Amino acid sequence: STPLRFYINFGFGCNLSCTMCHQVPRRKQNRRQVQFDHIWRWKPYLKRAIDITVIGGEPLILPECIKFIEAIINDPELEQVQRTICTNGMVLHKFIDLLSKKRKLGLAVSLDTIGEEFEQIRVGANWKQIERNIQEFQATGKRLGYPWHVQNPCMLMKTNVPRLADFAAWSV
């Protein structure tokens, strides 16, 4: 038997400095990235998987992860494999054309609340940009007739509890 799901962390590199992130203090000392070539050797196993999830740091700023995402999307042998990207959503708009080539795709966008409170937790983020990116992703999937989906995992913290109802309403 081979693995059914792969979770591949390509590195700690990220474009944000979230208040609760355990990776932030380690980023300067540990700039390594998992190399695309090492992971691509697993292709015989990857093509039998149900889902391949990439995480980081921020996968969409890690060059080796971007190579991997492109390879998965462009390889017809991997067309039936669900692809999931765990992202902060900041640069998603730069990848919509590439992602549009993949029917089975999901995002897990790390959100903890909305608006200014979100930007205070996710230091360096722009809420309006992320909201636009998520909406563009959803509209593109709908327009193409793809079963794309977005999850928004939330870490419950004292700083986001006051807007929890607003966040839930926005999520729905």
C-alpha positions as CSV (number, residue, x, y, z in Angstrom):
1,S,0.0,0.0,0.0
2,T,1.1,3.6,-0.7
3,P,0.3,6.8,1.2
4,L,-3.1,8.3,0.3
5,R,-2.3,11.8,1.4
6,F,0.9,13.8,1.2
7,Y,1.5,16.9,3.3
8,I,4.7,18.6,2.1
9,N,6.3,21.5,4.0
10,F,8.7,23.2,1.6
11,G,10.2,25.6,4.2
12,F,9.6,28.4,6.7
13,G,9.9,31.4,4.2
14,C,6.9,33.7,4.5
15,N,5.8,37.2,3.5
16,L,4.1,37.8,6.9
17,S,5.1,37.8,10.5
18,C,2.0,36.5,12.3
19,T,1.8,37.1,16.0
20,M,1.2,33.5,16.9
21,C,3.6,31.8,14.4
22,H,6.2,29.5,15.9
23,Q,8.2,29.7,12.6
24,V,8.9,33.5,12.7
25,P,11.9,33.3,15.1
26,R,13.5,30.4,13.1
27,R,13.2,31.9,9.6
28,K,16.5,33.8,9.7
29,Q,18.5,30.8,10.8
30,N,16.7,28.2,8.7
31,R,16.2,29.4,5.1
32,R,16.3,25.9,3.6
33,Q,13.7,24.7,1.2
34,V,12.8,21.1,0.3
35,Q,14.1,20.7,-3.2
36,F,11.6,20.1,-6.0
37,D,13.8,17.3,-7.5
38,H,13.8,15.3,-4.2
39,I,10.0,15.4,-4.0
40,W,9.4,14.8,-7.7
41,R,11.1,11.4,-7.4
42,W,8.0,10.3,-5.5
43,K,5.8,10.8,-8.6
44,P,4.9,7.1,-8.8
45,Y,3.4,7.4,-5.3
46,L,2.0,10.9,-5.8
47,K,-0.1,9.8,-8.7
48,R,-1.9,7.2,-6.5
49,A,-2.7,9.7,-3.8
50,I,-6.1,11.2,-3.0
51,D,-4.7,14.5,-2.0
52,I,-1.4,16.4,-2.1
53,T,-1.2,19.4,0.3
54,V,1.6,21.9,0.3
55,I,2.3,24.0,3.4
56,G,5.1,26.3,4.6
57,G,5.7,29.2,5.6
58,E,3.9,30.5,2.6
59,P,4.0,28.0,-0.3
60,L,3.3,30.7,-3.0
61,I,6.6,32.5,-2.3
62,L,8.9,29.5,-2.1
63,P,10.4,28.9,-5.5
64,E,10.8,25.1,-5.0
65,C,7.2,24.8,-4.0
66,I,6.1,26.8,-7.0
67,K,8.0,24.5,-9.3
68,F,6.2,21.6,-7.6
69,I,2.8,23.2,-7.9
70,E,3.4,23.8,-11.6
71,A,4.6,20.3,-12.2
72,I,1.5,18.8,-10.5
73,I,-0.8,21.0,-12.4
74,N,0.8,20.4,-15.8
75,D,1.2,16.6,-15.5
76,P,-1.7,14.7,-17.0
77,E,-0.8,11.6,-14.9
78,L,-1.7,13.6,-11.7
79,E,-4.9,15.1,-13.0
80,Q,-7.1,13.0,-10.7
81,V,-5.2,14.0,-7.6
82,Q,-6.8,16.6,-5.4
83,R,-4.4,19.5,-4.8
84,T,-4.6,21.6,-1.7
85,I,-2.5,24.7,-0.9
86,C,-2.3,26.1,2.6
87,T,-1.7,29.8,2.1
88,N,-2.1,33.2,3.7
89,G,-3.7,34.4,0.5
90,M,-1.6,37.5,0.0
91,V,-0.1,36.6,-3.5
92,L,-2.9,34.3,-4.7
93,H,-3.9,36.7,-7.5
94,K,-0.5,36.1,-9.1
95,F,-1.3,32.4,-9.6
96,I,-4.9,32.3,-10.7
97,D,-4.0,31.7,-14.4
98,L,-1.8,28.7,-13.4
99,L,-4.3,27.3,-10.9
100,S,-7.0,27.6,-13.5
101,K,-5.5,24.6,-15.2
102,K,-6.3,22.3,-12.2
103,R,-9.8,21.1,-11.8
104,K,-9.4,19.4,-8.4
105,L,-8.1,22.2,-6.2
106,G,-8.7,23.5,-2.8
107,L,-7.3,26.3,-0.6
108,A,-6.9,26.5,3.1
109,V,-6.4,30.2,3.7
110,S,-5.2,31.0,7.1
111,L,-7.6,33.6,8.5
112,D,-8.3,34.3,12.1
113,T,-10.7,37.2,11.8
114,I,-11.5,40.0,9.3
115,G,-10.6,43.7,8.7
116,E,-8.1,45.6,10.9
117,E,-8.0,43.0,13.6
118,F,-6.9,40.5,11.0
119,E,-4.0,42.8,9.9
120,Q,-3.0,43.2,13.6
121,I,-2.7,39.4,14.0
122,R,-1.3,38.7,10.5
123,V,1.4,41.4,10.5
124,G,2.2,42.5,7.0
125,A,-1.1,41.3,5.5
126,N,-3.6,43.4,3.6
127,W,-7.2,42.3,4.4
128,K,-8.8,43.8,1.3
129,Q,-6.2,42.2,-1.0
130,I,-6.8,38.8,0.6
131,E,-10.5,39.1,0.5
132,R,-10.3,40.1,-3.2
133,N,-8.0,37.1,-3.9
134,I,-10.4,34.7,-2.2
135,Q,-13.4,36.1,-4.1
136,E,-11.5,35.9,-7.4
137,F,-10.5,32.3,-6.7
138,Q,-14.1,31.3,-6.0
139,A,-15.4,33.2,-9.0
140,T,-12.8,31.6,-11.3
141,G,-13.7,28.1,-10.1
142,K,-17.4,28.8,-10.5
143,R,-16.9,30.3,-14.0
144,L,-14.8,27.2,-15.1
145,G,-17.3,24.8,-13.5
146,Y,-14.6,23.4,-11.2
147,P,-15.4,22.0,-7.7
148,W,-12.9,24.3,-6.1
149,H,-13.3,25.0,-2.4
150,V,-11.9,27.3,0.2
151,Q,-11.4,26.5,3.9
152,N,-10.4,29.2,6.3
153,P,-8.8,27.7,9.4
154,C,-9.0,30.0,12.4
155,M,-6.8,30.0,15.5
156,L,-9.0,31.2,18.4
157,M,-7.2,33.9,20.4
158,K,-8.1,36.6,22.8
159,T,-7.5,39.2,20.1
160,N,-10.0,37.8,17.6
161,V,-12.9,36.7,19.9
162,P,-14.6,40.1,19.7
163,R,-15.0,39.7,15.9
164,L,-15.7,36.0,15.9
165,A,-19.4,36.4,14.9
166,D,-18.4,38.8,12.1
167,F,-15.8,36.3,10.9
168,A,-18.3,33.5,10.9
169,A,-20.8,35.6,9.0
170,W,-18.1,36.5,6.4
171,S,-17.0,32.9,6.1
172,V,-20.6,31.7,5.4
